Amino acid sequence: MKNPNAFDDIYALVKLIPYGRVSSYGAIAAYLGMKGGARMVGWAMNASHTDPEIPAHRVVNRNGVLTGKNFFGEGVMQDRLESEGLVIQEDQIIDFPKVFWDPMLELL
């Protein structure tokens, strides 16, 4: 990682997730070379909800489930994703593979 603060690296990468796309905690950690760092990405996302410049709503679990929804407030994460064109049913993104943004493939 380039920055001494891992959260800064995580935030910089999350800001690159395009509108209408999502990534996962594990994909972000893998790109940053943080083996087993998915939890740290989760902690960073939980700590970022007061910063409107960090699109934390675009980070979900490896199955496309809105696991971070409780940190946004009732329905906020789903509303934000739906406003970007994603379809959510029972806290899961429909057609997750089509909207998944993998930094290892996208940032060559």
VEXSE-986190 format. One record per residue: x, z, y of N, C-alpha, C, O in turn; residue number from 1. Coordinates in pm, 1 decimal, decimal comma, always signed. Layout:
<nodes>
NODE       n.x       n.z       n.y      ca.x      ca.z      ca.y       c.x       c.z       c.y       o.x       o.z       o.y  pos
NODE         X         Z         Y         X         Z         Y         X         Z         Y         X         Z         Y  NUM
...
</nodes>
This chain:
<nodes>
NODE       n.x       n.z       n.y      ca.x      ca.z      ca.y       c.x       c.z       c.y       o.x       o.z       o.y  pos
NODE     +83,9      +0,0    -118,3      +0,0      +0,0      +0,0     +88,1      +0,0    +124,3    +197,4     +56,7    +125,7    1
NODE     +37,9     -64,6    +227,4    +116,6     -78,4    +349,3    +112,8     +46,8    +435,8    +215,6     +87,0    +490,4    2
NODE      -1,3    +107,7    +448,9     -16,8    +225,5    +534,8      +9,5    +353,0    +456,4     -18,9    +359,4    +336,8    3
NODE     +63,4    +453,7    +522,4     +84,6    +580,4    +452,4     -48,0    +648,8    +419,6     -53,7    +732,1    +329,2    4
NODE    -152,5    +615,0    +490,6    -283,5    +673,9    +466,6    -365,8    +577,2    +381,6    -404,7    +470,6    +429,3    5
NODE    -392,2    +613,4    +257,4    -465,6    +525,6    +166,5    -603,0    +489,2    +221,2    -648,8    +376,9    +200,3    6
NODE    -669,9    +580,6    +290,6    -801,5    +549,7    +345,5    -792,8    +433,4    +444,0    -884,0    +350,8    +448,6    7
NODE    -686,1    +424,8    +522,4    -670,6    +314,2    +616,7    -662,4    +181,2    +543,0    -723,0     +82,9    +585,8    8
NODE    -588,2    +177,1    +432,9    -578,5     +54,9    +352,6    -714,1     +18,1    +293,8    -753,1     -98,7    +293,8    9
NODE    -784,6    +117,0    +244,5    -917,1     +93,7    +186,6   -1010,3     +38,6    +293,2   -1079,3     -60,7    +269,9   10
NODE   -1013,2    +101,9    +410,0   -1102,1     +57,1    +517,2   -1069,3     -85,1    +561,6   -1159,8    -164,8    +586,3   11
NODE    -941,2    -117,3    +571,9    -901,8    -252,0    +612,4    -952,0    -355,9    +512,5    -997,4    -463,2    +552,4   12
NODE    -944,4    -325,3    +384,5    -990,8    -418,5    +281,7   -1142,7    -429,0    +281,9   -1196,6    -539,2    +271,8   13
NODE   -1211,5    -318,0    +293,0   -1358,0    -319,5    +292,4   -1411,7    -401,7    +409,9   -1515,2    -467,1    +397,5   14
NODE   -1342,9    -398,7    +522,2   -1385,3    -477,3    +637,9   -1379,0    -627,9    +611,2   -1440,4    -705,9    +684,1   15
NODE   -1305,9    -669,5    +508,0   -1294,1    -811,1    +473,3   -1406,8    -860,6    +382,3   -1421,8    -981,2    +362,8   16
NODE   -1485,8    -769,0    +326,8   -1595,7    -810,6    +238,1   -1695,7    -888,6    +322,5   -1748,6    -835,8    +420,4   17
NODE   -1721,9   -1012,9    +285,8   -1810,5   -1096,6    +367,3   -1956,6   -1049,2    +366,2   -2002,9    -985,1    +271,9   18
NODE   -2025,0   -1082,7    +472,2   -2169,2   -1060,2    +484,8   -2237,6   -1121,8    +362,8   -2208,0   -1235,2    +325,2   19
NODE   -2328,4   -1047,3    +301,8   -2402,3   -1098,2    +186,5   -2328,8   -1088,6     +54,3   -2376,2   -1140,5     -46,8   20
NODE   -2214,8   -1023,6     +53,5   -2136,1   -1005,8     -68,3   -2108,4    -857,0     -86,2   -2121,8    -779,5      +8,4   21
NODE   -2070,2    -817,0    -206,4   -2034,6    -679,0    -235,9   -1909,8    -675,7    -322,6   -1876,6    -773,0    -390,2   22
NODE   -1841,9    -562,5    -319,2   -1728,5    -540,2    -407,5   -1750,5    -406,8    -477,1   -1850,3    -338,6    -453,5   23
NODE   -1657,4    -371,1    -562,1   -1670,8    -244,6    -635,4   -1555,1    -152,0    -601,1   -1450,1    -195,3    -553,5   24
NODE   -1576,8     -25,1    -626,3   -1473,3     +75,4    -604,3   -1346,4     +38,0    -681,6   -1235,7     +43,3    -628,0   25
NODE   -1364,4      +0,5    -806,8   -1250,5     -32,0    -892,3   -1176,7    -157,3    -849,3   -1053,9    -161,8    -856,4   26
NODE   -1249,3    -260,0    -804,4   -1185,3    -384,3    -759,6   -1100,6    -359,1    -635,6    -991,6    -414,7    -621,7   27
NODE   -1150,6    -276,1    -546,7   -1075,7    -242,4    -425,4    -950,4    -164,0    -462,4    -841,7    -193,1    -412,5   28
NODE    -965,3     -65,0    -549,6    -850,5     +15,0    -592,9    -746,4     -72,2    -662,8    -626,8     -58,1    -637,5   29
NODE    -790,8    -161,8    -750,2    -698,1    -249,0    -822,3    -619,1    -337,5    -726,7    -498,1    -353,7    -742,5   30
NODE    -686,9    -394,6    -628,0    -618,6    -480,8    -531,5    -511,3    -403,9    -454,5    -404,4    -457,1    -424,7   31
NODE    -541,1    -279,8    -423,4    -447,2    -197,7    -347,2    -340,3    -132,3    -433,9    -256,3     -57,7    -383,5   32
NODE    -343,1    -160,3    -564,6    -242,2    -105,6    -654,0    -261,3     +41,7    -684,1    -166,1    +112,7    -716,6   33
NODE    -385,2     +86,9    -672,9    -417,6    +227,8    -696,8    -477,5    +242,2    -836,5    -598,9    +255,9    -851,0   34
NODE    -393,7    +239,1    -937,7    -443,2    +250,0   -1074,3    -527,6    +376,3   -1088,3    -481,7    +485,7   -1055,5   35
NODE    -649,5    +361,5   -1136,2    -739,3    +475,6   -1149,7    -788,3    +529,4   -1015,9    -834,3    +643,4   -1008,4   36
NODE    -779,2    +450,0    -911,6    -811,8    +496,5    -777,0    -954,4    +472,6    -731,9    -984,7    +488,2    -613,6   37
NODE   -1043,6    +434,9    -823,8   -1182,0    +408,2    -784,9   -1246,0    +529,7    -718,0   -1323,2    +515,4    -623,1   38
NODE   -1214,2    +647,1    -766,8   -1271,2    +768,7    -705,0   -1222,2    +786,3    -561,7   -1297,9    +828,0    -474,1   39
NODE   -1095,1    +754,2    -538,7   -1043,9    +766,5    -402,5   -1116,9    +668,2    -309,8   -1146,6    +701,0    -194,9   40
NODE   -1145,3    +548,6    -360,3   -1221,9    +452,2    -281,0   -1359,8    +510,5    -251,2   -1410,3    +497,0    -139,7   41
NODE   -1419,8    +573,9    -348,8   -1549,3    +639,0    -328,0   -1541,7    +747,7    -222,1   -1630,0    +758,8    -137,1   42
NODE   -1436,9    +827,3    -227,4   -1420,3    +932,9    -126,5   -1404,9    +871,9     +12,5   -1460,1    +922,5    +110,2   43
NODE   -1328,9    +762,4     +20,1   -1309,9    +695,7    +149,2   -1442,5    +641,1    +201,0   -1471,6    +651,2    +320,2   44
NODE   -1522,4    +583,6    +112,4   -1651,7    +530,6    +155,4   -1742,6    +644,6    +202,4   -1812,1    +630,8    +303,1   45
NODE   -1742,3    +754,7    +131,6   -1823,5    +869,9    +171,2   -1782,1    +922,3    +307,9   -1866,0    +968,3    +385,3   46
NODE   -1652,8    +915,5    +337,5   -1602,5    +965,4    +464,8   -1622,7    +867,6    +579,7   -1602,2    +903,2    +695,8   47
NODE   -1662,6    +745,0    +548,7   -1668,2    +639,8    +650,8   -1806,2    +615,1    +709,5   -1820,1    +531,6    +798,9   48
NODE   -1906,8    +683,7    +662,8   -2044,0    +650,1    +701,5   -2074,3    +667,8    +849,5   -2175,8    +617,1    +897,3   49
NODE   -1990,5    +737,1    +922,1   -2014,0    +752,0   +1065,5   -1945,6    +641,4   +1145,7   -1961,8    +634,8   +1267,5   50
NODE   -1869,2    +554,4   +1078,7   -1800,6    +444,7   +1146,9   -1875,1    +314,2   +1120,2   -1867,2    +260,6   +1009,7   51
NODE   -1946,9    +262,5   +1219,1   -2026,6    +141,7   +1197,9   -1942,7     +16,7   +1171,5   -1997,2     -85,2   +1129,1   52
NODE   -1812,5     +22,0   +1195,3   -1727,3     -94,1   +1171,5   -1686,5    -108,5   +1024,8   -1632,4    -211,9    +985,6   53
NODE   -1711,8      -7,0    +944,8   -1676,8     -12,1    +802,7   -1805,1     -36,7    +723,3   -1892,4     +49,9    +718,4   54
NODE   -1817,0    -154,5    +660,9   -1938,2    -186,9    +586,4   -1940,9    -121,5    +448,0   -1938,9    -190,2    +345,9   55
NODE   -1945,5     +10,3    +446,0   -1942,5     +85,5    +320,4   -2059,7     +50,2    +229,6   -2050,9     +67,3    +108,0   56
NODE   -2168,9      +1,4    +287,0   -2284,6     -36,4    +205,3   -2252,5    -152,3    +112,3   -2327,3    -177,0     +17,7   57
NODE   -2144,1    -223,6    +136,2   -2105,3    -338,1     +52,5   -2017,2    -297,9     -65,5   -1965,8    -384,4    -136,4   58
NODE   -1999,2    -168,5     -87,1   -1918,0    -121,5    -199,5   -2009,3     -48,7    -297,4   -2075,0     +49,5    -262,7   59
NODE   -2012,0     -99,5    -421,0   -2101,2     -47,5    -525,0   -2019,3     -20,9    -651,3   -1898,3     -43,5    -653,3   60
NODE   -2084,8     +26,4    -755,2   -2008,6     +49,7    -878,1   -1988,5     -81,6    -954,0   -2040,4    -185,6    -913,5   61
NODE   -1914,4     -76,6   -1062,4   -1876,2    -197,3   -1136,3   -1993,0    -272,2   -1198,9   -1977,7    -386,4   -1242,1   62
NODE   -2109,7    -208,4   -1203,9   -2228,5    -272,2   -1259,2   -2326,5    -317,5   -1151,4   -2435,3    -366,1   -1182,3   63
NODE   -2287,8    -301,6   -1025,0   -2376,2    -342,0    -915,9   -2481,4    -238,9    -880,7   -2583,3    -272,0    -820,0   64
NODE   -2457,7    -114,3    -918,2   -2552,0      -6,6    -889,2   -2512,7     +59,4    -757,3   -2394,4     +79,6    -729,9   65
NODE   -2612,3     +92,7    -676,5   -2590,5    +154,0    -545,2   -2560,4    +303,0    -561,0   -2641,2    +387,5    -522,5   66
NODE   -2446,2    +334,0    -616,6   -2411,8    +473,8    -644,2   -2384,7    +554,1    -517,5   -2394,2    +676,8    -520,1   67
NODE   -2351,3    +488,8    -407,5   -2323,3    +559,7    -283,6   -2444,8    +578,6    -195,0   -2432,0    +624,7     -81,6   68
NODE   -2561,7    +544,0    -244,4   -2682,5    +543,2    -161,0   -2716,9    +679,7    -100,8   -2773,6    +685,7      +8,3   69
NODE   -2684,3    +787,3    -168,2   -2720,5    +920,8    -119,4   -2644,4    +961,7      +6,1   -2685,4   +1054,2     +76,3   70
NODE   -2534,6    +893,9     +34,5   -2454,0    +927,9    +151,7   -2499,8    +855,0    +277,3   -2450,0    +882,3    +386,5   71
NODE   -2594,1    +762,7    +262,8   -2642,7    +684,6    +375,9   -2772,0    +739,9    +434,9   -2798,3    +721,8    +553,8   72
NODE   -2851,2    +805,7    +354,6   -2986,0    +842,8    +393,5   -3083,3    +759,3    +312,1   -3048,1    +652,6    +261,8   73
NODE   -3202,5    +807,2    +299,8   -3303,6    +744,6    +213,8   -3323,3    +596,0    +245,1   -3370,2    +560,4    +353,1   74
NODE   -3287,4    +511,0    +150,6   -3312,6    +367,8    +159,1   -3221,1    +288,1    +250,0   -3235,1    +166,0    +257,5   75
NODE   -3128,5    +351,7    +319,0   -3045,9    +281,3    +417,8   -2953,6    +178,4    +351,7   -2944,7     +64,8    +398,5   76
NODE   -2885,5    +216,4    +244,7   -2792,7    +124,2    +178,5   -2868,2      +1,5    +127,7   -2824,7    -111,8    +148,1   77
NODE   -2980,2     +24,6     +62,3   -3060,0     -86,0     +10,1   -3110,8    -173,7    +124,3   -3105,5    -296,2    +114,4   78
NODE   -3159,0    -114,3    +230,6   -3208,6    -191,3    +345,5   -3099,1    -279,6    +403,7   -3123,2    -395,9    +436,1   79
NODE   -2979,8    -224,7    +416,9   -2868,9    -303,1    +474,1   -2833,6    -421,3    +384,5   -2812,2    -532,4    +432,9   80
NODE   -2827,6    -397,0    +254,2   -2794,5    -505,3    +161,8   -2905,9    -610,0    +158,4   -2878,4    -730,0    +156,0   81
NODE   -3029,8    -565,6    +158,1   -3141,2    -660,7    +158,1   -3144,3    -742,3    +286,7   -3181,4    -859,7    +284,4   82
NODE   -3105,9    -682,2    +398,1   -3101,7    -757,1    +524,9   -2994,2    -865,8    +521,2   -2997,8    -959,6    +600,9   83
NODE   -2899,0    -853,3    +429,1   -2794,5    -954,0    +411,5   -2831,4   -1054,5    +301,5   -2750,3   -1139,7    +265,2   84
NODE   -2953,9   -1044,1    +248,7   -3002,1   -1140,5    +151,2   -2990,1   -1101,2      +6,0   -3027,8   -1179,2     -81,4   85
NODE   -2938,6    -982,2     -23,2   -2928,1    -939,3    -161,8   -3062,2    -886,3    -210,2   -3142,1    -835,4    -131,5   86
NODE   -3085,9    -898,6    -338,4   -3208,4    -848,3    -399,4   -3172,4    -725,9    -482,2   -3082,4    -730,2    -566,0   87
NODE   -3244,0    -616,6    -457,5   -3217,5    -489,2    -524,9   -3343,2    -446,9    -600,4   -3453,5    -451,4    -546,0   88
NODE   -3325,9    -406,2    -725,0   -3434,5    -348,7    -804,4   -3383,4    -223,0    -871,3   -3281,8    -225,0    -940,7   89
NODE   -3454,2    -114,3    -850,0   -3418,7     +13,7    -911,4   -3270,6     +46,7    -890,1   -3198,8     +81,6    -983,8   90
NODE   -3227,4     +34,7    -765,5   -3090,8     +67,6    -723,0   -2983,2     -23,3    -780,8   -2865,4     +12,1    -776,9   91
NODE   -3020,0    -138,7    -834,1   -2921,6    -231,2    -889,6   -2936,3    -368,2    -824,3   -3047,0    -416,9    -801,3   92
NODE   -2822,0    -428,6    -795,3   -2820,3    -561,4    -734,7   -2853,2    -665,0    -841,2   -2789,3    -670,5    -946,3   93
NODE   -2953,4    -746,6    -812,6   -2991,1    -856,5    -901,7   -2890,1    -970,4    -880,0   -2850,4    -998,3    -766,9   94
NODE   -2850,1   -1034,3    -987,8   -2749,7   -1141,6    -983,3   -2616,7   -1091,0    -927,1   -2549,8   -1160,6    -850,6   95
NODE   -2580,4    -971,5    -965,3   -2456,8    -909,3    -917,8   -2334,2   -1000,3    -930,8   -2256,8   -1009,8    -835,5   96
NODE   -2313,2   -1067,9   -1045,2   -2193,4   -1152,9   -1055,3   -2187,3   -1262,7    -948,1   -2078,3   -1305,1    -909,7   97
NODE   -2301,2   -1308,2    -900,5   -2303,2   -1415,5    -799,6   -2261,4   -1366,5    -661,7   -2210,0   -1444,8    -581,9   98
NODE   -2282,3   -1239,3    -632,3   -2250,0   -1186,5    -499,1   -2126,0   -1096,7    -500,4   -2084,8   -1045,0    -396,6   99
NODE   -2067,3   -1078,9    -618,7   -1949,8    -992,7    -630,6   -1829,1   -1058,9    -566,0   -1798,1   -1175,0    -592,8  100
NODE   -1761,8    -983,2    -480,5   -1640,5   -1029,4    -410,8   -1522,4    -953,1    -468,3   -1509,1    -832,3    -448,5  101
NODE   -1437,0   -1025,2    -539,7   -1319,7    -965,2    -602,0   -1197,4   -1000,3    -516,3   -1156,7   -1116,4    -512,2  102
NODE   -1138,7    -901,8    -448,1   -1025,3    -932,6    -361,0    -907,1    -994,3    -435,2    -828,7   -1067,4    -374,6  103
NODE    -892,5    -967,0    -564,1    -781,6   -1024,2    -640,7    -797,2   -1176,5    -650,3    -698,1   -1248,9    -659,2  104
NODE    -920,8   -1224,2    -648,3    -945,9   -1368,9    -656,6    -965,6   -1431,0    -518,0    -926,2   -1545,2    -494,5  105
NODE   -1025,1   -1357,0    -429,1   -1060,7   -1410,6    -297,3    -945,6   -1408,7    -197,4    -942,6   -1489,8    -104,8  106
NODE    -852,0   -1317,9    -215,3    -741,6   -1302,8    -120,0    -610,3   -1345,1    -182,9    -515,5   -1266,7    -189,0  107
NODE    -604,8   -1466,0    -228,5    -482,5   -1517,1    -292,2    -377,3   -1552,1    -189,7    -268,3   -1596,5    -225,9  108
</nodes>
